[in-house]
């Protein structure tokens, strides 16, 4: 599949999605959102892909929504629908950043964000559903929605307090201020900060650990368990699904390979594939609940 606003490549079982509008600091457009979703569809359908890295073409990660249309920037959705009354149940009205982030959250492959520069607005919200976030020392972040007269996008009011806590989320969101990679690290938004020249090597190292050492089905199930349990009312919900998971996996071929490769001190070769070997009880939540 060819893309106009992103680059997609698979190498050594790692898919890399690069936001590619460098002349606009990779500013987000509706087309970019659709292309990123399509790239995740491609990665999910490819058993050769064990992990996904998302980064931006230098010098930025994503400078936010493309504001080149001026005052009508955030009114374009209404213009494009060309239908009178707003209907919150009609998918065509939905926040495009939210659709993107729900798709990233719904990925069956682990996602690593490599934030190589400015991440602003949707550029700072799209990283929230990623599983591991790394940043270069040059990275800067901002959630300037209130400064633009709008509100959160990308389901950020759900994700950000869960990632960094409600107090920090309110500080960043209500002031709209810009903060640096050191503050992002101290607040838990990113797992590590490295020199710019080392960022992609660090991201690929994490991806390689997943691709080389871990069972794809286990990784997929574990990321879904952890994200979904953020909204659980009681730890018993986690206990129930983990009980199903550990019993099912413990009797499977991947568990045997995991144990024997450890005992024999060799690289594992897990036989199960996400495309066809997920357990019969997956997904365990109500069908259609995650429609995006």
C-alpha positions, 0 to 999 in steps of 0.5 A: 500500500502506498501512502502520501503523508506517512512512510511504512516499512517492515524490517526484521519483524519491526514495522516503522510508521514515520509521519512524513510531512516535514515541510509542515513539521508533520502537522496532522491532517485528516488524510494522515489520520486515515493513513496511520489507521491503514498502516496499523491494519496492515501491521495487525494483518501481518504475522511477520510484524512483531512490534510497531514503532511510530516516529516523525520525520526530522525535525519534529514528531508532530506539530499538531493539527495543520492550521494552514486553513486559518480560523476555519481549521476546526470547523472543516469537519462540519463543512465536509459532512455537508449535512445540517444537524449534528448527530453524535451517533453518526460516525462522520461527526466523530473526532478524527484524533479519537478514531486514530487513538482508538485504533492504536489502542486496539492494536494486536501488536505492541506499539513503541512511540519514538518522539523525536521532536515537538509533539503538540496537540494531536501529536501529544495525544496520539502517543498516549495509547502507545505501550512504550514511549521514548523521547529524544532530549530535543523533544517538547510536548504541549496540550494547547487545546484551551489556548486554541478555544477547543477541548481535548482530542484523541480520547486524551481526557481518558488516557492522560490522567491514567498515564500521568495522574489527574493533577499533572494532566490538569496542569498540562491541559488547563495551562496549555504550556509547553514542557520538555522531555525531562518533565515528561520523563519525571511525570511518567509520560515517557519511559526514557530520554536519550540523545537524538542520535540514539532514539531510533536505536533505543526504540528498535532495541525495545522492539527487538526484545519483544520480537526475539524473546517474547511470544506474539500471542502472549504479548498481544493478550497482555497489552489488551489485559493491562489497558482494559484493566485501567477501567476495571472496578475491582481486581477480581476482573483482572483475576478472572481474565488472567485465570483464563489466560494462564490456564489456556496458555499453560497448556499450549505450545508457546508455554512449552517452547518458552520453558524448553528454550530457557532450559536449553539456553537457546533463542525461543521459536514460538509457534503460535500466531496472532492471526489464527491462534488467539484463544476462543474467549478472545475478545472477552469484552462485549462485541462492538464495544471498541468500534472506531 
